[in-house]
Amino acid sequence: MTDEKVYPTGLTEKEAIEINEGLKWGTRIYGAIAVFAHILAYILTPWLQ
């Protein structure tokens, strides 16, 4: 048996860190798309200027 701690979620620390990294990248990509969409909406919407 390994000495890795399993948290109440059933994940080891290594697995939890791996999932966390994926979630962080997903959030960054989603945020970048949202910022881009808001900039496009501002540029292309005449009543906001």
C-alpha distance matrix in Angstrom:
0.0 3.7 6.6 8.7 11.1 12.2 15.9 18.2 19.0 15.6 15.4 13.3 15.7 16.0 16.9 19.3 21.0 21.5 23.1 25.1 26.5 27.6 29.3 31.1 32.5 33.6 35.4 37.1 38.3 39.5 41.3 43.0 44.3 45.5 47.3 48.9 50.0 51.6 53.4 54.8 55.9 57.7 59.4 60.4 61.6 65.2 65.5 62.8 64.8
3.7 0.0 3.8 5.5 8.6 10.4 14.1 16.9 17.6 14.5 13.5 10.8 12.6 12.8 14.3 16.6 17.8 18.6 20.5 22.2 23.5 24.9 26.6 28.1 29.5 30.9 32.6 34.1 35.5 36.9 38.4 40.1 41.6 42.8 44.5 46.1 47.4 48.9 50.6 52.0 53.3 54.9 56.6 57.7 59.0 62.5 62.9 60.1 61.9
6.6 3.8 0.0 3.8 6.4 9.2 12.5 15.6 16.9 14.4 13.3 10.2 11.3 12.4 14.4 15.9 17.1 18.6 20.5 21.6 23.0 24.9 26.3 27.4 29.3 30.8 32.0 33.6 35.4 36.6 37.8 39.6 41.4 42.4 43.8 45.7 47.1 48.3 50.0 51.7 52.9 54.3 56.1 57.5 58.5 62.0 62.2 59.3 61.1
8.7 5.5 3.8 0.0 3.8 6.4 9.6 13.0 13.8 11.5 9.8 6.5 7.6 8.9 10.8 12.1 13.4 15.0 16.7 17.8 19.4 21.2 22.5 23.7 25.6 27.1 28.3 29.9 31.7 32.9 34.1 36.0 37.7 38.6 40.1 42.0 43.4 44.6 46.3 48.0 49.1 50.6 52.4 53.7 54.7 58.2 58.4 55.5 57.4
11.1 8.6 6.4 3.8 0.0 3.8 6.3 9.8 11.2 9.5 8.5 5.9 6.9 9.7 11.0 11.2 13.1 15.2 16.3 17.0 19.2 21.1 21.7 23.0 25.4 26.5 27.3 29.3 31.3 32.0 33.1 35.3 37.0 37.6 39.2 41.3 42.5 43.4 45.4 47.2 48.0 49.5 51.5 52.8 53.6 57.0 57.0 54.1 56.1
12.2 10.4 9.2 6.4 3.8 0.0 3.8 6.7 7.7 5.7 5.5 4.7 7.2 9.8 9.8 9.9 12.7 14.4 14.6 15.8 18.5 19.7 20.1 22.0 24.3 24.9 25.9 28.2 29.9 30.4 31.7 34.1 35.4 36.0 37.9 40.0 40.8 41.9 44.0 45.7 46.3 47.9 50.1 51.1 51.8 55.3 55.3 52.5 54.7
15.9 14.1 12.5 9.6 6.3 3.8 0.0 3.8 5.3 5.5 5.7 6.3 7.6 11.0 10.4 9.2 12.3 14.4 13.9 14.5 17.7 18.9 18.6 20.4 23.2 23.5 24.0 26.5 28.5 28.6 29.8 32.4 33.7 33.9 35.8 38.1 38.8 39.6 42.0 43.7 44.1 45.7 48.0 49.1 49.5 53.0 52.7 50.0 52.3
18.2 16.9 15.6 13.0 9.8 6.7 3.8 0.0 3.8 5.4 7.5 9.5 11.1 14.2 12.9 11.4 14.9 16.7 15.4 16.1 19.6 20.3 19.5 21.7 24.5 24.3 24.6 27.6 29.3 28.9 30.3 33.2 34.2 34.1 36.2 38.6 38.9 39.7 42.3 43.9 44.0 45.7 48.2 49.1 49.3 52.8 52.3 49.7 52.2
19.0 17.6 16.9 13.8 11.2 7.7 5.3 3.8 0.0 3.8 5.5 8.6 10.4 12.8 10.6 9.2 12.9 14.1 12.3 13.5 16.9 17.2 16.4 19.0 21.5 21.1 21.7 24.7 26.2 25.8 27.4 30.2 31.0 31.0 33.4 35.6 35.8 36.8 39.4 40.8 41.0 42.8 45.3 46.0 46.3 49.9 49.6 47.1 49.6
15.6 14.5 14.4 11.5 9.5 5.7 5.5 5.4 3.8 0.0 3.8 6.8 9.8 11.7 9.5 9.5 13.2 13.9 12.8 14.7 17.7 17.9 17.9 20.6 22.7 22.5 23.6 26.4 27.7 27.6 29.5 32.0 32.8 33.2 35.6 37.5 37.9 39.2 41.6 42.9 43.3 45.3 47.5 48.2 48.8 52.4 52.3 49.8 52.2
15.4 13.5 13.3 9.8 8.5 5.5 5.7 7.5 5.5 3.8 0.0 3.7 6.5 7.9 5.8 6.0 9.5 10.3 9.8 11.7 14.4 14.9 15.3 17.7 19.7 20.0 21.3 23.7 25.1 25.5 27.2 29.5 30.5 31.2 33.3 35.2 35.9 37.2 39.5 40.8 41.5 43.4 45.4 46.3 47.1 50.7 50.7 48.1 50.4
13.3 10.8 10.2 6.5 5.9 4.7 6.3 9.5 8.6 6.8 3.7 0.0 3.8 5.4 5.2 6.2 8.7 10.0 10.7 12.2 14.4 15.7 16.6 18.4 20.3 21.2 22.5 24.5 26.1 27.0 28.4 30.5 31.9 32.8 34.6 36.4 37.5 38.7 40.7 42.2 43.2 44.8 46.8 47.9 48.8 52.3 52.5 49.8 51.8
15.7 12.6 11.3 7.6 6.9 7.2 7.6 11.1 10.4 9.8 6.5 3.8 0.0 3.8 5.5 5.1 6.2 8.6 10.0 10.4 12.3 14.4 15.2 16.3 18.5 19.9 20.8 22.5 24.5 25.6 26.6 28.6 30.4 31.2 32.6 34.7 36.0 37.0 38.8 40.6 41.6 43.0 44.9 46.3 47.3 50.7 50.9 48.0 49.8
16.0 12.8 12.4 8.9 9.7 9.8 11.0 14.2 12.8 11.7 7.9 5.4 3.8 0.0 3.8 5.5 5.2 6.3 8.8 9.9 10.7 12.7 14.4 15.4 16.9 18.6 20.1 21.4 23.1 24.5 25.8 27.4 29.1 30.4 31.8 33.5 35.0 36.3 37.9 39.5 40.8 42.3 43.9 45.3 46.5 50.0 50.5 47.6 49.3
16.9 14.3 14.4 10.8 11.0 9.8 10.4 12.9 10.6 9.5 5.8 5.2 5.5 3.8 0.0 3.8 5.4 5.1 6.3 8.5 10.0 10.8 12.4 14.3 15.7 16.7 18.4 20.2 21.5 22.6 24.4 26.1 27.4 28.6 30.4 32.0 33.2 34.7 36.5 37.9 39.0 40.8 42.5 43.5 44.7 48.3 48.7 46.0 47.9
19.3 16.6 15.9 12.1 11.2 9.9 9.2 11.4 9.2 9.5 6.0 6.2 5.1 5.5 3.8 0.0 3.8 5.4 5.2 6.1 8.7 10.0 10.5 12.2 14.4 15.3 16.4 18.4 20.1 20.9 22.3 24.4 25.9 26.6 28.4 30.3 31.4 32.6 34.5 36.1 37.1 38.7 40.6 41.8 42.7 46.2 46.4 43.6 45.6
21.0 17.8 17.1 13.4 13.1 12.7 12.3 14.9 12.9 13.2 9.5 8.7 6.2 5.2 5.4 3.8 0.0 3.8 5.5 4.9 6.2 8.7 9.8 10.4 12.4 14.2 15.2 16.5 18.5 19.8 20.9 22.6 24.5 25.5 26.8 28.7 30.2 31.4 33.0 34.7 36.0 37.3 39.1 40.5 41.6 45.1 45.4 42.5 44.2
21.5 18.6 18.6 15.0 15.2 14.4 14.4 16.7 14.1 13.9 10.3 10.0 8.6 6.3 5.1 5.4 3.8 0.0 3.8 5.4 5.3 6.5 8.8 10.1 11.0 12.6 14.5 15.7 17.0 18.6 20.2 21.5 23.1 24.6 26.1 27.5 29.0 30.6 32.1 33.5 34.9 36.6 38.1 39.3 40.6 44.2 44.8 42.0 43.7
23.1 20.5 20.5 16.7 16.3 14.6 13.9 15.4 12.3 12.8 9.8 10.7 10.0 8.8 6.3 5.2 5.5 3.8 0.0 3.8 5.5 5.1 6.2 8.7 10.1 10.6 12.3 14.4 15.5 16.4 18.2 20.1 21.3 22.4 24.3 25.9 26.9 28.5 30.4 31.7 32.8 34.6 36.3 37.3 38.5 42.0 42.5 39.8 41.8
25.1 22.2 21.6 17.8 17.0 15.8 14.5 16.1 13.5 14.7 11.7 12.2 10.4 9.9 8.5 6.1 4.9 5.4 3.8 0.0 3.8 5.4 5.1 6.2 8.7 9.8 10.5 12.4 14.3 15.2 16.3 18.4 20.1 20.8 22.4 24.4 25.6 26.7 28.6 30.3 31.3 32.8 34.6 35.9 36.9 40.4 40.7 37.8 39.7
26.5 23.5 23.0 19.4 19.2 18.5 17.7 19.6 16.9 17.7 14.4 14.4 12.3 10.7 10.0 8.7 6.2 5.3 5.5 3.8 0.0 3.8 5.4 5.1 6.3 8.6 9.9 10.7 12.5 14.2 15.3 16.7 18.6 20.0 21.2 22.8 24.4 25.8 27.2 28.8 30.3 31.7 33.2 34.7 36.0 39.4 40.1 37.2 38.7
27.6 24.9 24.9 21.2 21.1 19.7 18.9 20.3 17.2 17.9 14.9 15.7 14.4 12.7 10.8 10.0 8.7 6.5 5.1 5.4 3.8 0.0 3.8 5.4 5.2 6.1 8.6 10.0 10.7 12.2 14.2 15.5 16.7 18.3 20.0 21.3 22.6 24.4 25.9 27.2 28.6 30.4 31.8 32.9 34.3 37.9 38.6 35.9 37.7
29.3 26.6 26.3 22.5 21.7 20.1 18.6 19.5 16.4 17.9 15.3 16.6 15.2 14.4 12.4 10.5 9.8 8.8 6.2 5.1 5.4 3.8 0.0 3.8 5.5 5.0 6.1 8.6 9.9 10.4 12.1 14.2 15.4 16.2 18.2 19.9 20.9 22.3 24.2 25.7 26.7 28.4 30.2 31.3 32.3 35.9 36.3 33.6 35.6
31.1 28.1 27.4 23.7 23.0 22.0 20.4 21.7 19.0 20.6 17.7 18.4 16.3 15.4 14.3 12.2 10.4 10.1 8.7 6.2 5.1 5.4 3.8 0.0 3.8 5.4 5.1 6.2 8.7 9.9 10.5 12.3 14.4 15.2 16.4 18.4 19.9 21.0 22.6 24.4 25.6 26.9 28.7 30.1 31.3 34.7 35.1 32.2 33.9
32.5 29.5 29.3 25.6 25.4 24.3 23.2 24.5 21.5 22.7 19.7 20.3 18.5 16.9 15.7 14.4 12.4 11.0 10.1 8.7 6.3 5.2 5.5 3.8 0.0 3.8 5.4 5.1 6.2 8.6 9.8 10.6 12.4 14.2 15.3 16.6 18.4 20.0 21.2 22.7 24.3 25.8 27.2 28.5 30.1 33.5 34.3 31.6 33.0
33.6 30.9 30.8 27.1 26.5 24.9 23.5 24.3 21.1 22.5 20.0 21.2 19.9 18.6 16.7 15.3 14.2 12.6 10.6 9.8 8.6 6.1 5.0 5.4 3.8 0.0 3.8 5.5 5.2 6.1 8.5 9.9 10.7 12.2 14.3 15.5 16.5 18.4 20.1 21.2 22.5 24.4 25.9 26.8 28.2 31.8 32.5 30.0 31.8
35.4 32.6 32.0 28.3 27.3 25.9 24.0 24.6 21.7 23.6 21.3 22.5 20.8 20.1 18.4 16.4 15.2 14.5 12.3 10.5 9.9 8.6 6.1 5.1 5.4 3.8 0.0 3.8 5.5 5.1 6.0 8.5 9.9 10.4 12.1 14.1 15.2 16.3 18.2 19.9 20.8 22.4 24.3 25.5 26.5 30.0 30.4 27.6 29.5
37.1 34.1 33.6 29.9 29.3 28.2 26.5 27.6 24.7 26.4 23.7 24.5 22.5 21.4 20.2 18.4 16.5 15.7 14.4 12.4 10.7 10.0 8.6 6.2 5.1 5.5 3.8 0.0 3.8 5.5 5.1 6.1 8.7 9.8 10.5 12.3 14.2 15.3 16.5 18.4 19.9 21.1 22.6 24.2 25.6 28.9 29.6 26.7 28.1
38.3 35.5 35.4 31.7 31.3 29.9 28.5 29.3 26.2 27.7 25.1 26.1 24.5 23.1 21.5 20.1 18.5 17.0 15.5 14.3 12.5 10.7 9.9 8.7 6.2 5.2 5.5 3.8 0.0 3.8 5.4 5.1 6.3 8.6 9.9 10.6 12.3 14.3 15.5 16.6 18.3 20.1 21.2 22.4 24.1 27.5 28.6 26.0 27.5
39.5 36.9 36.6 32.9 32.0 30.4 28.6 28.9 25.8 27.6 25.5 27.0 25.6 24.5 22.6 20.9 19.8 18.6 16.4 15.2 14.2 12.2 10.4 9.9 8.6 6.1 5.1 5.5 3.8 0.0 3.8 5.5 5.2 6.2 8.7 10.0 10.5 12.3 14.3 15.4 16.4 18.4 20.1 20.9 22.1 25.7 26.4 24.0 25.9
41.3 38.4 37.8 34.1 33.1 31.7 29.8 30.3 27.4 29.5 27.2 28.4 26.6 25.8 24.4 22.3 20.9 20.2 18.2 16.3 15.3 14.2 12.1 10.5 9.8 8.5 6.0 5.1 5.4 3.8 0.0 3.8 5.4 5.0 6.1 8.5 9.8 10.5 12.3 14.2 15.2 16.5 18.4 19.8 20.8 24.2 24.7 21.9 23.6
43.0 40.1 39.6 36.0 35.3 34.1 32.4 33.2 30.2 32.0 29.5 30.5 28.6 27.4 26.1 24.4 22.6 21.5 20.1 18.4 16.7 15.5 14.2 12.3 10.6 9.9 8.5 6.1 5.1 5.5 3.8 0.0 3.8 5.4 5.2 6.1 8.6 9.9 10.6 12.3 14.2 15.4 16.6 18.2 19.8 23.1 24.2 21.4 22.6
44.3 41.6 41.4 37.7 37.0 35.4 33.7 34.2 31.0 32.8 30.5 31.9 30.4 29.1 27.4 25.9 24.5 23.1 21.3 20.1 18.6 16.7 15.4 14.4 12.4 10.7 9.9 8.7 6.3 5.2 5.4 3.8 0.0 3.8 5.5 5.1 6.1 8.6 9.9 10.5 12.2 14.2 15.3 16.2 17.9 21.4 22.6 20.3 21.8
45.5 42.8 42.4 38.6 37.6 36.0 33.9 34.1 31.0 33.2 31.2 32.8 31.2 30.4 28.6 26.6 25.5 24.6 22.4 20.8 20.0 18.3 16.2 15.2 14.2 12.2 10.4 9.8 8.6 6.2 5.0 5.4 3.8 0.0 3.8 5.4 5.1 6.2 8.6 9.9 10.5 12.3 14.3 15.2 16.1 19.6 20.3 17.8 19.7
47.3 44.5 43.8 40.1 39.2 37.9 35.8 36.2 33.4 35.6 33.3 34.6 32.6 31.8 30.4 28.4 26.8 26.1 24.3 22.4 21.2 20.0 18.2 16.4 15.3 14.3 12.1 10.5 9.9 8.7 6.1 5.2 5.5 3.8 0.0 3.8 5.5 5.1 6.2 8.6 9.9 10.6 12.4 14.2 15.3 18.5 19.3 16.3 17.7
48.9 46.1 45.7 42.0 41.3 40.0 38.1 38.6 35.6 37.5 35.2 36.4 34.7 33.5 32.0 30.3 28.7 27.5 25.9 24.4 22.8 21.3 19.9 18.4 16.6 15.5 14.1 12.3 10.6 10.0 8.5 6.1 5.1 5.4 3.8 0.0 3.8 5.5 5.1 6.2 8.6 9.9 10.6 12.1 14.1 17.3 18.8 16.3 17.3
50.0 47.4 47.1 43.4 42.5 40.8 38.8 38.9 35.8 37.9 35.9 37.5 36.0 35.0 33.2 31.4 30.2 29.0 26.9 25.6 24.4 22.6 20.9 19.9 18.4 16.5 15.2 14.2 12.3 10.5 9.8 8.6 6.1 5.1 5.5 3.8 0.0 3.8 5.5 5.1 6.1 8.6 9.9 10.4 11.8 15.4 16.7 14.6 16.3
51.6 48.9 48.3 44.6 43.4 41.9 39.6 39.7 36.8 39.2 37.2 38.7 37.0 36.3 34.7 32.6 31.4 30.6 28.5 26.7 25.8 24.4 22.3 21.0 20.0 18.4 16.3 15.3 14.3 12.3 10.5 9.9 8.6 6.2 5.1 5.5 3.8 0.0 3.8 5.4 5.0 6.1 8.6 9.9 10.4 13.7 14.4 11.7 13.6
53.4 50.6 50.0 46.3 45.4 44.0 42.0 42.3 39.4 41.6 39.5 40.7 38.8 37.9 36.5 34.5 33.0 32.1 30.4 28.6 27.2 25.9 24.2 22.6 21.2 20.1 18.2 16.5 15.5 14.3 12.3 10.6 9.9 8.6 6.2 5.1 5.5 3.8 0.0 3.8 5.4 5.1 6.2 8.6 10.0 12.8 14.2 11.4 12.2
54.8 52.0 51.7 48.0 47.2 45.7 43.7 43.9 40.8 42.9 40.8 42.2 40.6 39.5 37.9 36.1 34.7 33.5 31.7 30.3 28.8 27.2 25.7 24.4 22.7 21.2 19.9 18.4 16.6 15.4 14.2 12.3 10.5 9.9 8.6 6.2 5.1 5.4 3.8 0.0 3.8 5.4 5.1 5.9 8.3 11.4 13.5 11.7 12.5
55.9 53.3 52.9 49.1 48.0 46.3 44.1 44.0 41.0 43.3 41.5 43.2 41.6 40.8 39.0 37.1 36.0 34.9 32.8 31.3 30.3 28.6 26.7 25.6 24.3 22.5 20.8 19.9 18.3 16.4 15.2 14.2 12.2 10.5 9.9 8.6 6.1 5.0 5.4 3.8 0.0 3.8 5.5 5.3 5.7 9.3 10.7 9.0 10.9
57.7 54.9 54.3 50.6 49.5 47.9 45.7 45.7 42.8 45.3 43.4 44.8 43.0 42.3 40.8 38.7 37.3 36.6 34.6 32.8 31.7 30.4 28.4 26.9 25.8 24.4 22.4 21.1 20.1 18.4 16.5 15.4 14.2 12.3 10.6 9.9 8.6 6.1 5.1 5.4 3.8 0.0 3.8 5.7 5.5 8.0 9.1 6.5 7.7
59.4 56.6 56.1 52.4 51.5 50.1 48.0 48.2 45.3 47.5 45.4 46.8 44.9 43.9 42.5 40.6 39.1 38.1 36.3 34.6 33.2 31.8 30.2 28.7 27.2 25.9 24.3 22.6 21.2 20.1 18.4 16.6 15.3 14.3 12.4 10.6 9.9 8.6 6.2 5.1 5.5 3.8 0.0 3.8 5.8 7.5 10.0 8.3 8.0
60.4 57.7 57.5 53.7 52.8 51.1 49.1 49.1 46.0 48.2 46.3 47.9 46.3 45.3 43.5 41.8 40.5 39.3 37.3 35.9 34.7 32.9 31.3 30.1 28.5 26.8 25.5 24.2 22.4 20.9 19.8 18.2 16.2 15.2 14.2 12.1 10.4 9.9 8.6 5.9 5.3 5.7 3.8 0.0 3.8 6.2 9.2 8.9 9.3
61.6 59.0 58.5 54.7 53.6 51.8 49.5 49.3 46.3 48.8 47.1 48.8 47.3 46.5 44.7 42.7 41.6 40.6 38.5 36.9 36.0 34.3 32.3 31.3 30.1 28.2 26.5 25.6 24.1 22.1 20.8 19.8 17.9 16.1 15.3 14.1 11.8 10.4 10.0 8.3 5.7 5.5 5.8 3.8 0.0 3.8 5.8 5.9 7.5
65.2 62.5 62.0 58.2 57.0 55.3 53.0 52.8 49.9 52.4 50.7 52.3 50.7 50.0 48.3 46.2 45.1 44.2 42.0 40.4 39.4 37.9 35.9 34.7 33.5 31.8 30.0 28.9 27.5 25.7 24.2 23.1 21.4 19.6 18.5 17.3 15.4 13.7 12.8 11.4 9.3 8.0 7.5 6.2 3.8 0.0 3.8 5.5 5.7
65.5 62.9 62.2 58.4 57.0 55.3 52.7 52.3 49.6 52.3 50.7 52.5 50.9 50.5 48.7 46.4 45.4 44.8 42.5 40.7 40.1 38.6 36.3 35.1 34.3 32.5 30.4 29.6 28.6 26.4 24.7 24.2 22.6 20.3 19.3 18.8 16.7 14.4 14.2 13.5 10.7 9.1 10.0 9.2 5.8 3.8 0.0 3.8 5.5
62.8 60.1 59.3 55.5 54.1 52.5 50.0 49.7 47.1 49.8 48.1 49.8 48.0 47.6 46.0 43.6 42.5 42.0 39.8 37.8 37.2 35.9 33.6 32.2 31.6 30.0 27.6 26.7 26.0 24.0 21.9 21.4 20.3 17.8 16.3 16.3 14.6 11.7 11.4 11.7 9.0 6.5 8.3 8.9 5.9 5.5 3.8 0.0 3.8
64.8 61.9 61.1 57.4 56.1 54.7 52.3 52.2 49.6 52.2 50.4 51.8 49.8 49.3 47.9 45.6 44.2 43.7 41.8 39.7 38.7 37.7 35.6 33.9 33.0 31.8 29.5 28.1 27.5 25.9 23.6 22.6 21.8 19.7 17.7 17.3 16.3 13.6 12.2 12.5 10.9 7.7 8.0 9.3 7.5 5.7 5.5 3.8 0.0
